């Protein structure tokens, strides 16, 4: 079967001022699949989800680099 990609992120970097919170994340998220982000506290899971939802756009000093489609 062929997977249909719903969201693709390529080389995503997120900065809060000078502090880099996410470093070069790339992932394809397929439709009809469950995707989980698992990791220790402070590793960037919530920051990445906020980036996908464009919630970081409202945070002063936050900048996002890379491509999300």
N, C-alpha and C positions, 0 to 999 in steps of 0.2 A: 504494500500500500504506500501511497505517496503522502507525506506529511505536508499540510498547509501551514505555513508560518504566519502567525498572527502579529507577533511583535519581534523585531530584530534590533538588537543593540550592538553597536560596533565601536570599540575603543573608547568607551565612556569613562571620563574622568570628572570627578566632582570636587570642588574646592569650597571651603568656608574661609574666605579671606586667603591667607597664605597656607592654611592647613589643608592638605589633600586627604579627603575622606574616602574616595574611591579611585583606584588606579587601574586603568586600562581593562575594563570589563567588557566582554563580548559574549552575547548569548542569543540564541534563537528560541522563541517560545511558540510552540505549535498549538493549533486549535485542537479541541477535543482531547487535551491532555491536562493533567494537573502538574503544575510546576511549584516546587517548594524551595525556598532559600533557607539554608540551615547553616548556622555557624555560631561562634561565641559572641558574647555581648561586646558591642563596639566594633564589629568587623565590617559594618556598612550595609547590612540587610535592609534596614528601614530607610536609610538614605537612598539606596538604589530604588526601592519601591516608590519613595517620594519623587524621585527623578522620573520614573515611568509615568507617574500621575501628574507631573508638572507642578507638584506642590512646592518644590524648591524655588520656583519662580517668585514666590512671595517672601523669601528670606533675604534680607539685605546682605550683600557681600557674598552670596552664594553664586558660583558660576559652574556651568556644565559645559564640557567639551565632548566631542564625539558625535555619533549619529544614532538616533533612535527613530525607527519607523514603525 
